[in-house]
Amino acid sequence: MTIAIWITLIILSIFFIFVLSKDVIKHQKVLENVSVVKTAIIGFVVNFFDVLGIGAFAPQTALLKFTKQTDDKVLPGTLNVSNTIPVLIQALIFIKIVEVEPITLITMLVSAAAGAILGAGIVAKLPVTKIQLTMGFALIVTAFFMLSGQMDWIQGGGEAIGLTGWKLALAIAANFILGAFMTVGIGLYAPCMALIYALGMSPLVAFPIMMGSCAFLMPPASAKFIKEGAYNRKASVSMAIPGIIAVLIAAFVVKSLPLETLRWVVIVVIIYTSIVMFRSAMKSKKKDMLS
């Protein structure tokens, strides 16, 4: 079963690389004016800590917003496109080394992908004000789940490596929703980890499930953003390449770090960025009313 998932992920990787390369080559003369150095550093940093469980979307949003490297309108697409290949590599690694009951793993992966395909088509066509409001809300939700983990508000956990009955049905439904939310910038890692922990599964099992879910949902979702042109091409590519290197270093060399203090810093930064997003949305709305 692991081999079948691996083959599927490799096919998804080839499909995504083809779609992205074709679009970037087609628009190579009109690429965005962004700093390759800044975006490369951002891509490396967020993907390095993504492997260690911090999550990429929220800190990446904060850093892109702070350095002014992409427009809010294309931020959801940029997040998804830039992290697709690094996440696929994460999934290939962790699905191989951590055992999960096959039915649980496959159904949760497929449900997340289905939710993302539905969500991406909607998000890509949203006006900038709604995207800013949605991103602001997404960051608050992410901060809540990270804070819940820090404060041990979610009780549960166990040794199970699979689910059955109503717990499996709940996990499938929840992952479908989380897949849809991924397309608006709510990272799947923190809420998926909380879900798995609350349902009595081993915390270690969260890694292949959350990374596999993202790996299955991001290529089709990102392809929709690419088709709509709703992403920053130059920033996405310049974040993706160092992101791949960061994943390999974090997974095979570093493996773990004391992250307690860093998580608190990230929570504060996320909350601040959500406030900035809400303020930007209010300014955009006011501008629309005056024009």
C-alpha positions as a Markdown table, in Angstrom:
| # | Residue | x | y | z |
|---|---|---|---|---|
| 1 | Met | 0.0 | 0.0 | 0.0 |
| 2 | Thr | 2.9 | 2.4 | 0.8 |
| 3 | Ile | 4.3 | 1.7 | -2.6 |
| 4 | Ala | 1.0 | 2.6 | -4.3 |
| 5 | Ile | 0.9 | 5.9 | -2.4 |
| 6 | Trp | 4.5 | 6.6 | -3.3 |
| 7 | Ile | 3.8 | 6.0 | -7.0 |
| 8 | Thr | 0.7 | 8.3 | -6.8 |
| 9 | Leu | 2.7 | 11.0 | -5.1 |
| 10 | Ile | 5.5 | 10.8 | -7.7 |
| 11 | Ile | 2.9 | 11.0 | -10.5 |
| 12 | Leu | 1.4 | 14.1 | -8.8 |
| 13 | Ser | 4.9 | 15.6 | -8.6 |
| 14 | Ile | 5.5 | 15.1 | -12.3 |
| 15 | Phe | 2.1 | 16.5 | -13.1 |
| 16 | Phe | 2.6 | 19.6 | -11.0 |
| 17 | Ile | 6.1 | 20.3 | -12.2 |
| 18 | Phe | 4.9 | 20.1 | -15.8 |
| 19 | Val | 1.9 | 22.4 | -15.2 |
| 20 | Leu | 4.0 | 25.0 | -13.3 |
| 21 | Ser | 7.0 | 24.9 | -15.7 |
| 22 | Lys | 4.7 | 25.4 | -18.7 |
| 23 | Asp | 3.0 | 28.4 | -17.1 |
| 24 | Val | 6.2 | 30.0 | -15.9 |
| 25 | Ile | 7.9 | 29.6 | -19.3 |
| 26 | Lys | 4.9 | 31.0 | -21.1 |
| 27 | His | 5.0 | 34.1 | -18.9 |
| 28 | Gln | 8.8 | 34.4 | -18.5 |
| 29 | Lys | 8.8 | 37.9 | -20.0 |
| 30 | Val | 6.2 | 39.3 | -17.6 |
| 31 | Leu | 7.4 | 37.9 | -14.3 |
| 32 | Glu | 6.7 | 39.9 | -11.2 |
| 33 | Asn | 9.2 | 42.3 | -9.7 |
| 34 | Val | 10.1 | 40.5 | -6.4 |
| 35 | Ser | 13.4 | 39.9 | -4.6 |
| 36 | Val | 14.7 | 36.4 | -5.4 |
| 37 | Val | 17.0 | 36.6 | -2.3 |
| 38 | Lys | 14.2 | 37.6 | 0.1 |
| 39 | Thr | 11.8 | 35.0 | -1.2 |
| 40 | Ala | 14.4 | 32.3 | -1.3 |
| 41 | Ile | 15.3 | 32.9 | 2.3 |
| 42 | Ile | 11.5 | 32.8 | 3.2 |
| 43 | Gly | 11.1 | 29.6 | 1.3 |
| 44 | Phe | 14.0 | 27.9 | 3.1 |
| 45 | Val | 13.1 | 29.1 | 6.6 |
| 46 | Val | 9.4 | 28.2 | 6.5 |
| 47 | Asn | 9.9 | 24.8 | 4.9 |
| 48 | Phe | 12.7 | 23.9 | 7.3 |
| 49 | Phe | 10.4 | 24.5 | 10.3 |
| 50 | Asp | 7.5 | 23.0 | 8.5 |
| 51 | Val | 9.1 | 19.6 | 8.7 |
| 52 | Leu | 9.6 | 20.0 | 12.4 |
| 53 | Gly | 5.9 | 20.7 | 12.9 |
| 54 | Ile | 5.7 | 24.5 | 13.0 |
| 55 | Gly | 3.7 | 24.8 | 9.7 |
| 56 | Ala | 4.5 | 26.9 | 6.7 |
| 57 | Phe | 1.5 | 28.9 | 5.7 |
| 58 | Ala | 1.1 | 31.3 | 8.6 |
| 59 | Pro | 4.7 | 32.3 | 9.1 |
| 60 | Gln | 5.1 | 32.5 | 5.3 |
| 61 | Thr | 2.1 | 34.8 | 5.1 |
| 62 | Ala | 3.7 | 37.0 | 7.8 |
| 63 | Leu | 7.1 | 37.1 | 6.1 |
| 64 | Leu | 5.7 | 37.8 | 2.6 |
| 65 | Lys | 3.4 | 40.5 | 4.1 |
| 66 | Phe | 6.3 | 42.1 | 6.1 |
| 67 | Thr | 8.7 | 42.1 | 3.1 |
| 68 | Lys | 6.0 | 43.2 | 0.6 |
| 69 | Gln | 6.9 | 40.4 | -1.8 |
| 70 | Thr | 3.4 | 39.7 | -3.2 |
| 71 | Asp | 0.0 | 41.1 | -3.5 |
| 72 | Asp | -2.8 | 40.0 | -1.2 |
| 73 | Lys | -4.9 | 39.0 | -4.1 |
| 74 | Val | -2.6 | 36.2 | -5.2 |
| 75 | Leu | -1.3 | 35.3 | -1.7 |
| 76 | Pro | -3.4 | 32.0 | -1.3 |
| 77 | Gly | -2.3 | 30.7 | -4.6 |
| 78 | Thr | 1.4 | 31.7 | -4.0 |
| 79 | Leu | 1.4 | 29.8 | -0.7 |
| 80 | Asn | 0.0 | 26.7 | -2.2 |
| 81 | Val | 2.1 | 26.7 | -5.4 |
| 82 | Ser | 5.4 | 27.5 | -3.6 |
| 83 | Asn | 5.0 | 24.7 | -1.0 |
| 84 | Thr | 3.7 | 21.9 | -3.2 |
| 85 | Ile | 6.9 | 20.2 | -4.1 |
| 86 | Pro | 8.5 | 20.6 | -0.6 |
| 87 | Val | 5.4 | 19.0 | 0.9 |
| 88 | Leu | 5.4 | 16.2 | -1.6 |
| 89 | Ile | 8.9 | 15.4 | -0.5 |
| 90 | Gln | 7.9 | 15.5 | 3.2 |
| 91 | Ala | 5.1 | 13.1 | 2.5 |
| 92 | Leu | 7.3 | 10.6 | 0.6 |
| 93 | Ile | 9.7 | 10.6 | 3.6 |
| 94 | Phe | 7.2 | 10.3 | 6.5 |
| 95 | Ile | 4.8 | 7.9 | 4.8 |
| 96 | Lys | 7.7 | 5.6 | 4.4 |
| 97 | Ile | 9.1 | 5.8 | 8.0 |
| 98 | Val | 5.9 | 6.1 | 10.1 |
| 99 | Glu | 3.3 | 3.3 | 10.1 |
| 100 | Val | -0.4 | 4.2 | 9.6 |
| 101 | Glu | -3.4 | 1.9 | 9.0 |
| 102 | Pro | -3.9 | 2.0 | 5.2 |
| 103 | Ile | -7.7 | 2.6 | 5.2 |
| 104 | Thr | -7.3 | 5.5 | 7.6 |
| 105 | Leu | -4.4 | 7.0 | 5.7 |
| 106 | Ile | -5.9 | 6.7 | 2.2 |
| 107 | Thr | -9.4 | 7.9 | 3.0 |
| 108 | Met | -8.1 | 11.0 | 4.9 |
| 109 | Leu | -5.7 | 11.8 | 2.0 |
| 110 | Val | -8.5 | 11.5 | -0.6 |
| 111 | Ser | -11.0 | 13.6 | 1.4 |
| 112 | Ala | -8.4 | 16.4 | 1.9 |
| 113 | Ala | -7.7 | 16.5 | -1.9 |
| 114 | Ala | -11.4 | 16.6 | -2.7 |
| 115 | Gly | -11.9 | 19.5 | -0.4 |
| 116 | Ala | -9.0 | 21.4 | -1.9 |
| 117 | Ile | -10.2 | 20.9 | -5.4 |
| 118 | Leu | -13.5 | 22.4 | -4.5 |
| 119 | Gly | -12.0 | 25.3 | -2.5 |
| 120 | Ala | -9.3 | 26.4 | -5.0 |
| 121 | Gly | -11.8 | 27.1 | -7.8 |
| 122 | Ile | -13.7 | 29.4 | -5.5 |
| 123 | Val | -10.8 | 31.2 | -3.8 |
| 124 | Ala | -9.0 | 31.9 | -7.1 |
| 125 | Lys | -11.9 | 34.1 | -8.2 |
| 126 | Leu | -12.5 | 36.0 | -5.0 |
| 127 | Pro | -12.0 | 39.8 | -4.9 |
| 128 | Val | -9.0 | 41.1 | -3.0 |
| 129 | Thr | -11.0 | 42.4 | 0.0 |
| 130 | Lys | -12.6 | 39.0 | 0.6 |
| 131 | Ile | -9.2 | 37.4 | 0.3 |
| 132 | Gln | -7.7 | 39.8 | 2.9 |
| 133 | Leu | -10.6 | 39.1 | 5.3 |
| 134 | Thr | -10.4 | 35.4 | 4.8 |
| 135 | Met | -6.6 | 35.4 | 5.3 |
| 136 | Gly | -7.0 | 37.4 | 8.5 |
| 137 | Phe | -9.6 | 34.9 | 9.8 |
| 138 | Ala | -7.3 | 32.0 | 8.6 |
| 139 | Leu | -4.4 | 33.3 | 10.6 |
| 140 | Ile | -6.5 | 33.7 | 13.7 |
| 141 | Val | -7.7 | 30.1 | 13.4 |
| 142 | Thr | -4.1 | 28.9 | 12.9 |
| 143 | Ala | -2.9 | 30.9 | 16.0 |
| 144 | Phe | -5.8 | 29.3 | 18.0 |
| 145 | Phe | -4.8 | 25.8 | 17.1 |
| 146 | Met | -1.1 | 26.5 | 17.8 |
| 147 | Leu | -2.0 | 28.1 | 21.1 |
| 148 | Ser | -4.2 | 25.1 | 22.0 |
| 149 | Gly | -1.2 | 22.8 | 21.5 |
| 150 | Gln | 1.0 | 25.0 | 23.6 |
| 151 | Met | -1.5 | 25.2 | 26.5 |
| 152 | Asp | -2.6 | 21.5 | 26.3 |
| 153 | Trp | -6.3 | 22.6 | 25.8 |
| 154 | Ile | -7.0 | 19.6 | 23.6 |
| 155 | Gln | -7.0 | 16.4 | 25.6 |
| 156 | Gly | -6.6 | 13.0 | 24.1 |
| 157 | Gly | -3.8 | 11.1 | 22.4 |
| 158 | Gly | -3.1 | 7.4 | 22.4 |
| 159 | Glu | -1.3 | 4.6 | 20.6 |
| 160 | Ala | -3.7 | 3.9 | 17.8 |
| 161 | Ile | -2.4 | 4.0 | 14.2 |
| 162 | Gly | -5.8 | 3.8 | 12.6 |
| 163 | Leu | -9.5 | 4.6 | 13.0 |
| 164 | Thr | -12.8 | 2.8 | 12.5 |
| 165 | Gly | -16.6 | 3.5 | 12.7 |
| 166 | Trp | -17.7 | 7.0 | 13.6 |
| 167 | Lys | -14.2 | 8.2 | 14.4 |
| 168 | Leu | -13.1 | 7.4 | 10.9 |
| 169 | Ala | -16.2 | 9.0 | 9.4 |
| 170 | Leu | -15.5 | 12.1 | 11.5 |
| 171 | Ala | -11.9 | 12.2 | 10.5 |
| 172 | Ile | -12.7 | 11.9 | 6.8 |
| 173 | Ala | -15.3 | 14.7 | 7.0 |
| 174 | Ala | -13.0 | 17.0 | 9.0 |
| 175 | Asn | -10.1 | 16.5 | 6.6 |
| 176 | Phe | -12.4 | 17.4 | 3.7 |
| 177 | Ile | -13.1 | 20.7 | 5.4 |
| 178 | Leu | -9.4 | 21.2 | 6.3 |
| 179 | Gly | -8.5 | 20.6 | 2.6 |
| 180 | Ala | -10.9 | 23.3 | 1.5 |
| 181 | Phe | -9.5 | 25.7 | 4.1 |
| 182 | Met | -6.0 | 25.1 | 2.9 |
| 183 | Thr | -6.8 | 27.0 | -0.3 |
| 184 | Val | -7.6 | 30.1 | 1.7 |
| 185 | Gly | -4.4 | 30.0 | 3.7 |
| 186 | Ile | -5.4 | 28.0 | 6.8 |
| 187 | Gly | -2.5 | 25.5 | 7.2 |
| 188 | Leu | -3.7 | 22.0 | 7.6 |
| 189 | Tyr | -0.9 | 20.8 | 10.0 |
| 190 | Ala | -2.0 | 22.3 | 13.3 |
| 191 | Pro | -5.8 | 21.5 | 13.1 |
| 192 | Cys | -5.1 | 18.0 | 11.6 |
| 193 | Met | -2.7 | 17.3 | 14.4 |
| 194 | Ala | -5.3 | 18.4 | 16.9 |
| 195 | Leu | -7.9 | 16.2 | 15.3 |
| 196 | Ile | -5.7 | 13.1 | 15.3 |
| 197 | Tyr | -4.8 | 13.7 | 18.9 |
| 198 | Ala | -8.4 | 14.2 | 20.0 |
| 199 | Leu | -9.5 | 11.0 | 18.3 |
| 200 | Gly | -7.0 | 9.0 | 20.3 |
| 201 | Met | -4.4 | 8.3 | 17.7 |
| 202 | Ser | -0.6 | 8.4 | 18.3 |
| 203 | Pro | 0.8 | 11.9 | 17.9 |
| 204 | Leu | 3.5 | 10.5 | 15.6 |
| 205 | Val | 0.8 | 9.3 | 13.1 |
| 206 | Ala | -0.1 | 12.9 | 12.6 |
| 207 | Phe | 3.0 | 13.5 | 10.5 |
| 208 | Pro | 2.3 | 11.1 | 7.6 |
| 209 | Ile | -1.4 | 12.0 | 7.7 |
| 210 | Met | -1.0 | 15.7 | 7.6 |
| 211 | Met | 1.9 | 15.8 | 5.2 |
| 212 | Gly | 0.2 | 13.2 | 3.0 |
| 213 | Ser | -3.0 | 15.1 | 3.0 |
| 214 | Cys | -1.3 | 18.3 | 1.9 |
| 215 | Ala | 0.7 | 16.3 | -0.7 |
| 216 | Phe | -2.5 | 14.9 | -2.2 |
| 217 | Leu | -4.5 | 18.1 | -2.1 |
| 218 | Met | -1.9 | 20.7 | -3.1 |
| 219 | Pro | -1.0 | 19.6 | -6.7 |
| 220 | Pro | -4.6 | 19.7 | -8.0 |
| 221 | Ala | -5.4 | 22.8 | -5.9 |
| 222 | Ser | -2.3 | 24.6 | -7.1 |
| 223 | Ala | -3.0 | 23.6 | -10.7 |
| 224 | Lys | -6.3 | 25.5 | -10.4 |
| 225 | Phe | -4.5 | 28.6 | -9.1 |
| 226 | Ile | -2.0 | 28.3 | -11.9 |
| 227 | Lys | -4.7 | 27.9 | -14.5 |
| 228 | Glu | -6.4 | 31.1 | -13.2 |
| 229 | Gly | -3.1 | 32.9 | -13.0 |
| 230 | Ala | -3.9 | 33.6 | -9.3 |
| 231 | Tyr | -0.3 | 33.3 | -7.9 |
| 232 | Asn | 3.0 | 35.1 | -8.0 |
| 233 | Arg | 5.1 | 33.1 | -10.4 |
| 234 | Lys | 8.5 | 34.4 | -9.6 |
| 235 | Ala | 8.0 | 34.3 | -5.8 |
| 236 | Ser | 6.6 | 30.8 | -6.0 |
| 237 | Val | 9.5 | 29.3 | -7.9 |
| 238 | Ser | 12.2 | 31.2 | -5.8 |
| 239 | Met | 10.6 | 29.9 | -2.6 |
| 240 | Ala | 10.1 | 26.3 | -3.8 |
| 241 | Ile | 13.7 | 25.5 | -4.8 |
| 242 | Pro | 15.3 | 26.4 | -1.5 |
| 243 | Gly | 12.3 | 24.9 | 0.2 |
| 244 | Ile | 13.2 | 21.5 | -1.2 |
| 245 | Ile | 16.7 | 21.8 | 0.2 |
| 246 | Ala | 15.4 | 22.9 | 3.6 |
| 247 | Val | 13.0 | 19.9 | 3.8 |
| 248 | Leu | 15.9 | 17.4 | 3.1 |
| 249 | Ile | 18.2 | 19.1 | 5.7 |
| 250 | Ala | 15.4 | 19.2 | 8.4 |
| 251 | Ala | 14.3 | 15.6 | 7.7 |
| 252 | Phe | 17.7 | 13.8 | 7.4 |
| 253 | Val | 20.2 | 16.1 | 9.2 |
| 254 | Val | 18.6 | 18.1 | 12.0 |
| 255 | Lys | 15.5 | 15.9 | 12.7 |
| 256 | Ser | 14.5 | 17.8 | 15.8 |
| 257 | Leu | 15.1 | 21.1 | 17.6 |
| 258 | Pro | 13.9 | 22.7 | 20.9 |
| 259 | Leu | 11.0 | 24.7 | 19.4 |
| 260 | Glu | 9.0 | 25.7 | 22.4 |
| 261 | Thr | 10.1 | 29.4 | 22.4 |
| 262 | Leu | 9.9 | 29.6 | 18.6 |
| 263 | Arg | 6.2 | 28.5 | 18.6 |
| 264 | Trp | 5.3 | 31.3 | 21.0 |
| 265 | Val | 7.1 | 33.8 | 18.7 |
| 266 | Val | 5.3 | 32.4 | 15.7 |
| 267 | Ile | 1.9 | 32.7 | 17.4 |
| 268 | Val | 2.6 | 36.4 | 18.2 |
| 269 | Val | 3.7 | 37.1 | 14.7 |
| 270 | Ile | 0.6 | 35.3 | 13.2 |
| 271 | Ile | -1.8 | 37.3 | 15.4 |
| 272 | Tyr | 0.0 | 40.6 | 14.4 |
| 273 | Thr | -0.2 | 39.6 | 10.7 |
| 274 | Ser | -3.9 | 38.8 | 11.0 |
| 275 | Ile | -4.5 | 42.3 | 12.4 |
| 276 | Val | -2.6 | 43.8 | 9.4 |
| 277 | Met | -4.7 | 41.7 | 7.0 |
| 278 | Phe | -7.9 | 43.0 | 8.6 |
| 279 | Arg | -6.7 | 46.6 | 8.3 |
| 280 | Ser | -5.7 | 46.1 | 4.7 |
| 281 | Ala | -9.2 | 44.7 | 4.0 |
| 282 | Met | -10.8 | 47.8 | 5.6 |
| 283 | Lys | -8.6 | 50.1 | 3.5 |
| 284 | Ser | -9.5 | 48.1 | 0.3 |
| 285 | Lys | -13.2 | 48.3 | 1.1 |
| 286 | Lys | -13.0 | 52.0 | 1.8 |
| 287 | Lys | -11.1 | 52.5 | -1.5 |
| 288 | Asp | -13.7 | 50.5 | -3.4 |
| 289 | Met | -16.5 | 52.7 | -1.9 |
| 290 | Leu | -14.8 | 55.9 | -2.9 |
| 291 | Ser | -14.0 | 54.8 | -6.5 |
